[in-house]
Amino acid sequence: MADNKLRPKWTSFELKKLRLFGKPWSEANRREAPALSLHVVNGNPRFRLYYNNGKTNNAFPIAFDPHIFFQLLEALKYIASKPSADKITMEIKATYDKGMKLDKPMVVSKVIVGRDTDGTVYIAIAIKGEQQAIFPFQPSFYASLVGADGEILSPALASTFAAQGYAELMSKMVASHLVVHTTDPDAGKAPREDKPSSSWKGASEASFDDDIAF
């Protein structure tokens, strides 16, 4: 399903200053760099990855359900709390891959949260068949963090605050949006009768697809 068909009306998630901007694809042309924005579609958080590499013009969606997305944010905060290099990878399965229906759910993208050997915390997105995009959390040029000794904080510590701040802001925005803006997907349908004899079958693929914003 094309991402733009599910694009909601303007919300605060559209603010450009909420986007993450990634490492340039090459030092020769630093204007070509990926961008990552977050949205909530039909109650489901999703990233939109813009490659901005002069080749790929479409935005690639990386969809989550609310539980999965908040797990990712907790993983980011966990990594940011660790001083040493580490990473956690979330493998995202879907029944669609770039608009093509798959026979069964398969891993179509990976979201990595990590801290590199230089101390920088980052989010990286690896989409099947595409170059990995890396989004480092770095202190803002317009808001330097200075310690009690008058010295600017180390890049590693500043990166920790940047990552934790992003996780905190996104978690509050998504939670607020879910409460305020999510509508009943069954509105207008005939009420479904609950049958005591029905049994849990472990979330069929069909119902799972309906919940994930693909």
PyRosetta script that sets phi, psi and omega in degrees:
from pyrosetta import init, pose_from_sequence

init()
pose = pose_from_sequence("MADNKLRPKWTSFELKKLRLFGKPWSEANRREAPALSLHVVNGNPRFRLYYNNGKTNNAFPIAFDPHIFFQLLEALKYIASKPSADKITMEIKATYDKGMKLDKPMVVSKVIVGRDTDGTVYIAIAIKGEQQAIFPFQPSFYASLVGADGEILSPALASTFAAQGYAELMSKMVASHLVVHTTDPDAGKAPREDKPSSSWKGASEASFDDDIAF")
pose.set_psi(1, 130.8)
pose.set_omega(1, -177.3)
pose.set_phi(2, -66.7)
pose.set_psi(2, 138.3)
pose.set_omega(2, -176.5)
pose.set_phi(3, -62.3)
pose.set_psi(3, -37.9)
pose.set_omega(3, -175.0)
pose.set_phi(4, -68.7)
pose.set_psi(4, -18.2)
pose.set_omega(4, 177.8)
pose.set_phi(5, -72.3)
pose.set_psi(5, -21.9)
pose.set_omega(5, 179.4)
pose.set_phi(6, -102.5)
pose.set_psi(6, 5.6)
pose.set_omega(6, -175.7)
pose.set_phi(7, -65.4)
pose.set_psi(7, 123.2)
pose.set_omega(7, -177.8)
pose.set_phi(8, -79.2)
pose.set_psi(8, 175.9)
pose.set_omega(8, 173.0)
pose.set_phi(9, -66.1)
pose.set_psi(9, 167.3)
pose.set_omega(9, -175.6)
pose.set_phi(10, -57.5)
pose.set_psi(10, 132.6)
pose.set_omega(10, 173.1)
pose.set_phi(11, -133.6)
pose.set_psi(11, 175.6)
pose.set_omega(11, -179.3)
pose.set_phi(12, -62.4)
pose.set_psi(12, -19.9)
pose.set_omega(12, 177.8)
pose.set_phi(13, -66.0)
pose.set_psi(13, -17.4)
pose.set_omega(13, 179.8)
pose.set_phi(14, -76.5)
pose.set_psi(14, -11.2)
pose.set_omega(14, -178.9)
pose.set_phi(15, -57.9)
pose.set_psi(15, 126.9)
pose.set_omega(15, -176.0)
pose.set_phi(16, -64.8)
pose.set_psi(16, -28.8)
pose.set_omega(16, -178.7)
pose.set_phi(17, -73.0)
pose.set_psi(17, -7.2)
pose.set_omega(17, 174.7)
pose.set_phi(18, -88.1)
pose.set_psi(18, -9.2)
pose.set_omega(18, -179.4)
pose.set_phi(19, -73.3)
pose.set_psi(19, 150.8)
pose.set_omega(19, 169.7)
pose.set_phi(20, -97.6)
pose.set_psi(20, 139.0)
pose.set_omega(20, 177.8)
pose.set_phi(21, -115.1)
pose.set_psi(21, 131.6)
pose.set_omega(21, -169.8)
pose.set_phi(22, -95.6)
pose.set_psi(22, -178.1)
pose.set_omega(22, 177.4)
pose.set_phi(23, -65.9)
pose.set_psi(23, 134.6)
pose.set_omega(23, 177.5)
pose.set_phi(24, -58.4)
pose.set_psi(24, 151.1)
pose.set_omega(24, 179.6)
pose.set_phi(25, -68.3)
pose.set_psi(25, -26.7)
pose.set_omega(25, 176.6)
pose.set_phi(26, -153.6)
pose.set_psi(26, 151.3)
pose.set_omega(26, 178.2)
pose.set_phi(27, -69.4)
pose.set_psi(27, -21.3)
pose.set_omega(27, -178.7)
pose.set_phi(28, -69.4)
pose.set_psi(28, -29.3)
pose.set_omega(28, -179.9)
pose.set_phi(29, -139.1)
pose.set_psi(29, 87.4)
pose.set_omega(29, -175.0)
pose.set_phi(30, -74.7)
pose.set_psi(30, -8.6)
pose.set_omega(30, 177.8)
pose.set_phi(31, -77.2)
pose.set_psi(31, -19.6)
pose.set_omega(31, 176.4)
pose.set_phi(32, -92.3)
pose.set_psi(32, 98.3)
pose.set_omega(32, -177.3)
pose.set_phi(33, -145.6)
pose.set_psi(33, 148.0)
pose.set_omega(33, -178.2)
pose.set_phi(34, -71.8)
pose.set_psi(34, 157.9)
pose.set_omega(34, 175.4)
pose.set_phi(35, -132.9)
pose.set_psi(35, 148.4)
pose.set_omega(35, -176.9)
pose.set_phi(36, -132.8)
pose.set_psi(36, 125.4)
pose.set_omega(36, 176.9)
pose.set_phi(37, -123.4)
pose.set_psi(37, 156.2)
pose.set_omega(37, -179.6)
pose.set_phi(38, -114.3)
pose.set_psi(38, 140.3)
pose.set_omega(38, 177.7)
pose.set_phi(39, -142.2)
pose.set_psi(39, 166.7)
pose.set_omega(39, 172.4)
pose.set_phi(40, -122.9)
pose.set_psi(40, 121.4)
pose.set_omega(40, -176.3)
pose.set_phi(41, -121.8)
pose.set_psi(41, 120.7)
pose.set_omega(41, -179.6)
pose.set_phi(42, 51.4)
pose.set_psi(42, 39.7)
pose.set_omega(42, 178.2)
pose.set_phi(43, 82.4)
pose.set_psi(43, 4.0)
pose.set_omega(43, -177.8)
pose.set_phi(44, -118.4)
pose.set_psi(44, 124.2)
pose.set_omega(44, 176.1)
pose.set_phi(45, -66.2)
pose.set_psi(45, 147.8)
pose.set_omega(45, 174.3)
pose.set_phi(46, -154.3)
pose.set_psi(46, 141.8)
pose.set_omega(46, 169.3)
pose.set_phi(47, -83.4)
pose.set_psi(47, 151.2)
pose.set_omega(47, 165.3)
pose.set_phi(48, -120.4)
pose.set_psi(48, 122.0)
pose.set_omega(48, -178.0)
pose.set_phi(49, -103.2)
pose.set_psi(49, 121.9)
pose.set_omega(49, 176.2)
pose.set_phi(50, -107.3)
pose.set_psi(50, 119.2)
pose.set_omega(50, -176.1)
pose.set_phi(51, -74.3)
pose.set_psi(51, -38.5)
pose.set_omega(51, 179.4)
pose.set_phi(52, 50.6)
pose.set_psi(52, 44.8)
pose.set_omega(52, -177.5)
pose.set_phi(53, -111.1)
pose.set_psi(53, 11.2)
pose.set_omega(53, -179.2)
pose.set_phi(54, 79.6)
pose.set_psi(54, -2.8)
pose.set_omega(54, -178.4)
pose.set_phi(55, -119.1)
pose.set_psi(55, -46.1)
pose.set_omega(55, -175.9)
pose.set_phi(56, -105.6)
pose.set_psi(56, 117.8)
pose.set_omega(56, -176.5)
pose.set_phi(57, -98.9)
pose.set_psi(57, -22.9)
pose.set_omega(57, -176.3)
pose.set_phi(58, -77.7)
pose.set_psi(58, 153.7)
pose.set_omega(58, 172.5)
pose.set_phi(59, -87.3)
pose.set_psi(59, 133.8)
pose.set_omega(59, 178.5)
pose.set_phi(60, -97.0)
pose.set_psi(60, 124.6)
pose.set_omega(60, 178.2)
pose.set_phi(61, -86.0)
pose.set_psi(61, 139.8)
pose.set_omega(61, 170.9)
pose.set_phi(62, -121.4)
pose.set_psi(62, 106.3)
pose.set_omega(62, -168.8)
pose.set_phi(63, -98.6)
pose.set_psi(63, 145.3)
pose.set_omega(63, 177.5)
pose.set_phi(64, -132.3)
pose.set_psi(64, 163.4)
pose.set_omega(64, 160.5)
pose.set_phi(65, -96.9)
pose.set_psi(65, 168.4)
pose.set_omega(65, -174.6)
pose.set_phi(66, -56.6)
pose.set_psi(66, -42.7)
pose.set_omega(66, -179.3)
pose.set_phi(67, -59.9)
pose.set_psi(67, -46.8)
pose.set_omega(67, -177.2)
pose.set_phi(68, -64.0)
pose.set_psi(68, -42.1)
pose.set_omega(68, -177.4)
pose.set_phi(69, -64.5)
pose.set_psi(69, -41.1)
pose.set_omega(69, 179.9)
pose.set_phi(70, -69.9)
pose.set_psi(70, -28.1)
pose.set_omega(70, 172.0)
pose.set_phi(71, -62.9)
pose.set_psi(71, -40.6)
pose.set_omega(71, 179.2)
pose.set_phi(72, -63.0)
pose.set_psi(72, -43.0)
pose.set_omega(72, 178.8)
pose.set_phi(73, -64.3)
pose.set_psi(73, -38.1)
pose.set_omega(73, 177.4)
pose.set_phi(74, -65.7)
pose.set_psi(74, -37.8)
pose.set_omega(74, 176.9)
pose.set_phi(75, -63.6)
pose.set_psi(75, -39.5)
pose.set_omega(75, 178.4)
pose.set_phi(76, -63.3)
pose.set_psi(76, -44.1)
pose.set_omega(76, 178.9)
pose.set_phi(77, -65.1)
pose.set_psi(77, -37.0)
pose.set_omega(77, 178.4)
pose.set_phi(78, -63.3)
pose.set_psi(78, -46.2)
pose.set_omega(78, 178.8)
pose.set_phi(79, -62.8)
pose.set_psi(79, -40.8)
pose.set_omega(79, -178.5)
pose.set_phi(80, -66.1)
pose.set_psi(80, -24.4)
pose.set_omega(80, -179.9)
pose.set_phi(81, -81.1)
pose.set_psi(81, -10.5)
pose.set_omega(81, -177.8)
pose.set_phi(82, -96.9)
pose.set_psi(82, 132.5)
pose.set_omega(82, -178.3)
pose.set_phi(83, -77.8)
pose.set_psi(83, -21.0)
pose.set_omega(83, -175.4)
pose.set_phi(84, -98.1)
pose.set_psi(84, 164.0)
pose.set_omega(84, -179.4)
pose.set_phi(85, -64.9)
pose.set_psi(85, 136.5)
pose.set_omega(85, -179.8)
pose.set_phi(86, -167.1)
pose.set_psi(86, 168.9)
pose.set_omega(86, 175.6)
pose.set_phi(87, -159.5)
pose.set_psi(87, 154.6)
pose.set_omega(87, 174.6)
pose.set_phi(88, -130.0)
pose.set_psi(88, 133.0)
pose.set_omega(88, -178.8)
pose.set_phi(89, -112.0)
pose.set_psi(89, 130.3)
pose.set_omega(89, 173.2)
pose.set_phi(90, -106.5)
pose.set_psi(90, 118.6)
pose.set_omega(90, 178.2)
pose.set_phi(91, -91.5)
pose.set_psi(91, 122.8)
pose.set_omega(91, -175.8)
pose.set_phi(92, -99.5)
pose.set_psi(92, 120.0)
pose.set_omega(92, 176.7)
pose.set_phi(93, -98.8)
pose.set_psi(93, 150.4)
pose.set_omega(93, 177.8)
pose.set_phi(94, -154.5)
pose.set_psi(94, 165.1)
pose.set_omega(94, 176.5)
pose.set_phi(95, -99.7)
pose.set_psi(95, 0.5)
pose.set_omega(95, 173.7)
pose.set_phi(96, -125.7)
pose.set_psi(96, 142.3)
pose.set_omega(96, 176.0)
pose.set_phi(97, -133.9)
pose.set_psi(97, 107.2)
pose.set_omega(97, -179.4)
pose.set_phi(98, 53.3)
pose.set_psi(98, 44.8)
pose.set_omega(98, 176.4)
pose.set_phi(99, 86.1)
pose.set_psi(99, -6.2)
pose.set_omega(99, -178.9)
pose.set_phi(100, -98.7)
pose.set_psi(100, 130.6)
pose.set_omega(100, 177.6)
pose.set_phi(101, -73.0)
pose.set_psi(101, 129.1)
pose.set_omega(101, 179.0)
pose.set_phi(102, -96.5)
pose.set_psi(102, 155.9)
pose.set_omega(102, 179.5)
pose.set_phi(103, -67.1)
pose.set_psi(103, -31.7)
pose.set_omega(103, 179.5)
pose.set_phi(104, -153.9)
pose.set_psi(104, 161.6)
pose.set_omega(104, 179.7)
pose.set_phi(105, -58.2)
pose.set_psi(105, 131.7)
pose.set_omega(105, 179.5)
pose.set_phi(106, -136.2)
pose.set_psi(106, 159.3)
pose.set_omega(106, 176.2)
pose.set_phi(107, -69.9)
pose.set_psi(107, 117.8)
pose.set_omega(107, -179.7)
pose.set_phi(108, -112.6)
pose.set_psi(108, -14.9)
pose.set_omega(108, 178.1)
pose.set_phi(109, -157.7)
pose.set_psi(109, 160.3)
pose.set_omega(109, 177.0)
pose.set_phi(110, -131.9)
pose.set_psi(110, 138.2)
pose.set_omega(110, 175.6)
pose.set_phi(111, -115.9)
pose.set_psi(111, 121.2)
pose.set_omega(111, -177.4)
pose.set_phi(112, -111.6)
pose.set_psi(112, 131.0)
pose.set_omega(112, 169.7)
pose.set_phi(113, -113.6)
pose.set_psi(113, 132.1)
pose.set_omega(113, -174.5)
pose.set_phi(114, -158.7)
pose.set_psi(114, 172.3)
pose.set_omega(114, 169.7)
pose.set_phi(115, -125.1)
pose.set_psi(115, 126.1)
pose.set_omega(115, -176.5)
pose.set_phi(116, -84.2)
pose.set_psi(116, 179.3)
pose.set_omega(116, -175.7)
pose.set_phi(117, -69.3)
pose.set_psi(117, -15.1)
pose.set_omega(117, 175.2)
pose.set_phi(118, -87.3)
pose.set_psi(118, -4.4)
pose.set_omega(118, 178.4)
pose.set_phi(119, 96.3)
pose.set_psi(119, -0.2)
pose.set_omega(119, -177.5)
pose.set_phi(120, -83.9)
pose.set_psi(120, 129.5)
pose.set_omega(120, 174.3)
pose.set_phi(121, -83.1)
pose.set_psi(121, 145.1)
pose.set_omega(121, -175.9)
pose.set_phi(122, -151.0)
pose.set_psi(122, 162.1)
pose.set_omega(122, 164.7)
pose.set_phi(123, -114.5)
pose.set_psi(123, 134.2)
pose.set_omega(123, 174.9)
pose.set_phi(124, -125.0)
pose.set_psi(124, 143.3)
pose.set_omega(124, 179.8)
pose.set_phi(125, -122.0)
pose.set_psi(125, 125.9)
pose.set_omega(125, 177.5)
pose.set_phi(126, -120.2)
pose.set_psi(126, 110.9)
pose.set_omega(126, 177.6)
pose.set_phi(127, -101.9)
pose.set_psi(127, 137.2)
pose.set_omega(127, -176.7)
pose.set_phi(128, -50.7)
pose.set_psi(128, 122.9)
pose.set_omega(128, 177.5)
pose.set_phi(129, 84.4)
pose.set_psi(129, 2.4)
pose.set_omega(129, -178.1)
pose.set_phi(130, -122.8)
pose.set_psi(130, 161.8)
pose.set_omega(130, 178.5)
pose.set_phi(131, -71.1)
pose.set_psi(131, 142.6)
pose.set_omega(131, -179.7)
pose.set_phi(132, -69.8)
pose.set_psi(132, 133.7)
pose.set_omega(132, 177.7)
pose.set_phi(133, -103.9)
pose.set_psi(133, 133.9)
pose.set_omega(133, -176.2)
pose.set_phi(134, -119.4)
pose.set_psi(134, 131.3)
pose.set_omega(134, -178.3)
pose.set_phi(135, -121.4)
pose.set_psi(135, 95.6)
pose.set_omega(135, -179.3)
pose.set_phi(136, -78.1)
pose.set_psi(136, 143.0)
pose.set_omega(136, 174.6)
pose.set_phi(137, -91.7)
pose.set_psi(137, 115.3)
pose.set_omega(137, -176.0)
pose.set_phi(138, -131.0)
pose.set_psi(138, 155.0)
pose.set_omega(138, 179.7)
pose.set_phi(139, -63.7)
pose.set_psi(139, 148.8)
pose.set_omega(139, 179.5)
pose.set_phi(140, -72.9)
pose.set_psi(140, 139.1)
pose.set_omega(140, 175.3)
pose.set_phi(141, -60.8)
pose.set_psi(141, -30.5)
pose.set_omega(141, -174.5)
pose.set_phi(142, -91.3)
pose.set_psi(142, -2.1)
pose.set_omega(142, -178.1)
pose.set_phi(143, -148.1)
pose.set_psi(143, 79.8)
pose.set_omega(143, -179.6)
pose.set_phi(144, -72.5)
pose.set_psi(144, 142.2)
pose.set_omega(144, 175.7)
pose.set_phi(145, -98.7)
pose.set_psi(145, 124.0)
pose.set_omega(145, -175.1)
pose.set_phi(146, -120.8)
pose.set_psi(146, 133.4)
pose.set_omega(146, -179.9)
pose.set_phi(147, -82.2)
pose.set_psi(147, 178.9)
pose.set_omega(147, -177.9)
pose.set_phi(148, -63.5)
pose.set_psi(148, -22.6)
pose.set_omega(148, 179.5)
pose.set_phi(149, -83.6)
pose.set_psi(149, 1.8)
pose.set_omega(149, 179.4)
pose.set_phi(150, 84.3)
pose.set_psi(150, -0.5)
pose.set_omega(150, -179.1)
pose.set_phi(151, -96.0)
pose.set_psi(151, 146.1)
pose.set_omega(151, 176.1)
pose.set_phi(152, -65.2)
pose.set_psi(152, 138.6)
pose.set_omega(152, -179.2)
pose.set_phi(153, -58.8)
pose.set_psi(153, 151.6)
pose.set_omega(153, 177.7)
pose.set_phi(154, -59.9)
pose.set_psi(154, 150.2)
pose.set_omega(154, 178.8)
pose.set_phi(155, -55.5)
pose.set_psi(155, -35.5)
pose.set_omega(155, -178.8)
pose.set_phi(156, -66.9)
pose.set_psi(156, -45.4)
pose.set_omega(156, -179.8)
pose.set_phi(157, -68.4)
pose.set_psi(157, -41.1)
pose.set_omega(157, 177.2)
pose.set_phi(158, -61.9)
pose.set_psi(158, -36.7)
pose.set_omega(158, 178.0)
pose.set_phi(159, -65.7)
pose.set_psi(159, -37.1)
pose.set_omega(159, 176.9)
pose.set_phi(160, -58.8)
pose.set_psi(160, -48.8)
pose.set_omega(160, -180.0)
pose.set_phi(161, -64.4)
pose.set_psi(161, -38.3)
pose.set_omega(161, 179.5)
pose.set_phi(162, -63.5)
pose.set_psi(162, -43.8)
pose.set_omega(162, -179.7)
pose.set_phi(163, -68.1)
pose.set_psi(163, -44.9)
pose.set_omega(163, 179.8)
pose.set_phi(164, -65.2)
pose.set_psi(164, -37.6)
pose.set_omega(164, 177.4)
pose.set_phi(165, -64.4)
pose.set_psi(165, -41.2)
pose.set_omega(165, 178.1)
pose.set_phi(166, -63.3)
pose.set_psi(166, -46.0)
pose.set_omega(166, -179.4)
pose.set_phi(167, -61.7)
pose.set_psi(167, -41.4)
pose.set_omega(167, -179.8)
pose.set_phi(168, -65.9)
pose.set_psi(168, -45.8)
pose.set_omega(168, -179.2)
pose.set_phi(169, -63.5)
pose.set_psi(169, -47.4)
pose.set_omega(169, -178.2)
pose.set_phi(170, -65.4)
pose.set_psi(170, -37.2)
pose.set_omega(170, 179.8)
pose.set_phi(171, -64.9)
pose.set_psi(171, -41.4)
pose.set_omega(171, 180.0)
pose.set_phi(172, -70.2)
pose.set_psi(172, -38.9)
pose.set_omega(172, 179.4)
pose.set_phi(173, -66.3)
pose.set_psi(173, -44.3)
pose.set_omega(173, -179.2)
pose.set_phi(174, -65.6)
pose.set_psi(174, -45.1)
pose.set_omega(174, 179.9)
pose.set_phi(175, -60.5)
pose.set_psi(175, -43.6)
pose.set_omega(175, 179.1)
pose.set_phi(176, -63.5)
pose.set_psi(176, -41.9)
pose.set_omega(176, -179.2)
pose.set_phi(177, -64.6)
pose.set_psi(177, -41.5)
pose.set_omega(177, -180.0)
pose.set_phi(178, -61.2)
pose.set_psi(178, -40.7)
pose.set_omega(178, -178.3)
pose.set_phi(179, -72.2)
pose.set_psi(179, -41.9)
pose.set_omega(179, -171.5)
pose.set_phi(180, -87.1)
pose.set_psi(180, -38.7)
pose.set_omega(180, -167.9)
pose.set_phi(181, -109.8)
pose.set_psi(181, -14.0)
pose.set_omega(181, -177.6)
pose.set_phi(182, -72.2)
pose.set_psi(182, 131.8)
pose.set_omega(182, -178.6)
pose.set_phi(183, -109.9)
pose.set_psi(183, 161.7)
pose.set_omega(183, -178.2)
pose.set_phi(184, -68.6)
pose.set_psi(184, 116.8)
pose.set_omega(184, -179.1)
pose.set_phi(185, -68.3)
pose.set_psi(185, -17.9)
pose.set_omega(185, -179.6)
pose.set_phi(186, -99.5)
pose.set_psi(186, 10.4)
pose.set_omega(186, -179.5)
pose.set_phi(187, -59.5)
pose.set_psi(187, 132.7)
pose.set_omega(187, 179.3)
pose.set_phi(188, 91.1)
pose.set_psi(188, -11.1)
pose.set_omega(188, 178.8)
pose.set_phi(189, -89.0)
pose.set_psi(189, 156.7)
pose.set_omega(189, 176.3)
pose.set_phi(190, -64.0)
pose.set_psi(190, 137.6)
pose.set_omega(190, -180.0)
pose.set_phi(191, -60.0)
pose.set_psi(191, 140.9)
pose.set_omega(191, -178.6)
pose.set_phi(192, -93.2)
pose.set_psi(192, 131.1)
pose.set_omega(192, -178.9)
pose.set_phi(193, -81.7)
pose.set_psi(193, 127.2)
pose.set_omega(193, 177.0)
pose.set_phi(194, -78.4)
pose.set_psi(194, 129.8)
pose.set_omega(194, -179.2)
pose.set_phi(195, -109.2)
pose.set_psi(195, 119.7)
pose.set_omega(195, -178.5)
pose.set_phi(196, -57.6)
pose.set_psi(196, -25.1)
pose.set_omega(196, -176.6)
pose.set_phi(197, -81.2)
pose.set_psi(197, -8.9)
pose.set_omega(197, -178.9)
pose.set_phi(198, -67.3)
pose.set_psi(198, 147.4)
pose.set_omega(198, -177.7)
pose.set_phi(199, -122.7)
pose.set_psi(199, 151.9)
pose.set_omega(199, 178.2)
pose.set_phi(200, -75.4)
pose.set_psi(200, 125.2)
pose.set_omega(200, -178.0)
pose.set_phi(201, -109.5)
pose.set_psi(201, 7.0)
pose.set_omega(201, 174.5)
pose.set_phi(202, 88.8)
pose.set_psi(202, 33.9)
pose.set_omega(202, 174.9)
pose.set_phi(203, 60.4)
pose.set_psi(203, 92.1)
pose.set_omega(203, 179.9)
pose.set_phi(204, -62.0)
pose.set_psi(204, 159.0)
pose.set_omega(204, -179.8)
pose.set_phi(205, -60.9)
pose.set_psi(205, -35.9)
pose.set_omega(205, -177.6)
pose.set_phi(206, -65.1)
pose.set_psi(206, -47.3)
pose.set_omega(206, -178.8)
pose.set_phi(207, -68.2)
pose.set_psi(207, -34.6)
pose.set_omega(207, 178.9)
pose.set_phi(208, -63.8)
pose.set_psi(208, -40.9)
pose.set_omega(208, 179.4)
pose.set_phi(209, -62.5)
pose.set_psi(209, -36.4)
pose.set_omega(209, -178.7)
pose.set_phi(210, -64.9)
pose.set_psi(210, -31.0)
pose.set_omega(210, -176.5)
pose.set_phi(211, -82.7)
pose.set_psi(211, -28.7)
pose.set_omega(211, -178.6)
pose.set_phi(212, -87.8)
pose.set_psi(212, 135.9)
pose.set_omega(212, -172.4)
pose.set_phi(213, -80.5)
pose.set_psi(213, 64.5)
pose.set_omega(213, 173.5)
pose.set_phi(214, -109.5)
pose.dump_pdb("model.pdb")
